[in-house]
Amino acid sequence: MSWLNNFLSEDENNNNNNNNKNSFLPDKELALDMITSSKNDITMLSKAVTEAANPQLRQILTNQLNTSISEHFALSDMAMQKGWYNAFASPGQQIKQDMQEASQILQQQNK
């Protein structure tokens, strides 16, 4: 089982509030950082596959690329289901949503 499967099958009893004292980032922030990292990994692997001259290395990189794409889809689907990642919003909508979330955080901190 991969690290992503462990993350996605996290115990639902914690309601994603990060009750774990060792946790530094909320689940949402962790997932969004992982999505960004995943996109970068896919880009780098795609470039490496096209530049590999050794057929065996090319096959290894292709397999890793396919795995990375599958894990990215699973992660982004999970984040979209939880309302953490709106991949289809326009940039204006995304900024508006971010501003609303920032305002809510400030209101919670002021209480």
C-alpha positions in Angstrom: 0.0 0.0 0.0 1.4 3.4 -1.0 1.8 6.5 1.2 -1.1 8.0 -0.7 -3.4 5.1 0.1 -2.5 5.6 3.8 -3.4 9.3 3.5 -6.6 8.8 1.6 -7.8 6.0 4.0 -7.2 8.1 7.0 -9.6 7.4 9.9 -12.7 9.4 9.3 -13.3 9.7 13.1 -11.0 12.7 13.3 -13.2 14.7 10.9 -10.1 16.1 9.4 -9.5 18.4 12.4 -6.0 17.1 12.9 -6.4 16.0 16.5 -2.9 14.5 16.1 -0.5 16.6 18.2 2.4 15.9 15.8 0.5 17.5 12.9 1.7 20.9 11.8 -0.6 21.5 8.8 -4.3 21.1 8.5 -5.4 18.3 6.2 -6.6 20.8 3.6 -3.2 22.5 3.4 -1.3 19.2 3.3 -3.5 17.9 0.5 -3.2 21.1 -1.5 0.6 21.0 -1.1 0.6 17.4 -2.2 -1.4 18.3 -5.3 1.1 21.0 -6.2 4.0 18.6 -5.7 2.2 15.9 -7.7 1.8 18.2 -10.6 5.5 19.1 -10.5 6.5 15.4 -10.3 4.3 14.6 -13.3 5.9 17.4 -15.3 9.4 16.3 -14.5 8.7 12.6 -15.2 7.1 13.5 -18.6 10.2 15.4 -19.5 12.5 12.6 -18.4 10.6 10.0 -20.3 10.9 11.9 -23.6 14.6 12.5 -23.0 15.6 9.0 -21.9 17.7 7.1 -24.5 17.8 3.8 -22.6 14.6 1.7 -23.3 14.7 0.1 -19.9 15.0 3.5 -18.1 12.3 4.9 -20.3 10.0 2.0 -19.3 10.8 2.5 -15.6 10.0 6.3 -15.9 6.8 5.6 -17.8 5.6 3.2 -15.1 6.4 5.8 -12.5 4.6 8.5 -14.5 1.5 6.3 -14.8 1.6 5.7 -11.0 2.0 9.4 -10.3 -0.9 10.3 -12.6 -3.2 7.7 -10.9 -2.2 9.0 -7.4 -2.7 12.6 -8.5 -6.2 11.8 -9.7 -7.0 10.0 -6.4 -5.7 12.9 -4.4 -7.4 15.6 -6.4 -10.7 13.7 -6.4 -10.5 13.4 -2.6 -9.7 17.1 -2.2 -12.6 18.1 -4.6 -15.1 15.9 -2.7 -14.1 17.5 0.6 -14.5 21.0 -1.0 -10.8 21.8 -0.6 -9.9 22.0 -4.2 -12.1 23.7 -6.8 -10.2 22.8 -10.0 -13.0 24.2 -12.3 -13.4 27.7 -10.8 -12.2 30.7 -12.7 -9.3 32.6 -11.2 -11.7 35.3 -10.0 -13.8 32.7 -8.3 -10.8 31.2 -6.7 -9.6 34.5 -5.3 -13.1 35.3 -4.0 -13.2 31.9 -2.2 -9.7 32.4 -0.8 -10.7 35.9 0.5 -13.8 34.4 2.2 -11.8 31.7 3.8 -9.2 34.2 5.0 -12.0 36.4 6.5 -13.4 33.4 8.3 -10.0 32.5 9.8 -9.6 36.1 11.0 -13.0 36.1 12.6 -12.3 32.8 14.4 -8.9 34.2 15.6 -10.6 37.3 17.0 -13.1 35.4 19.1 
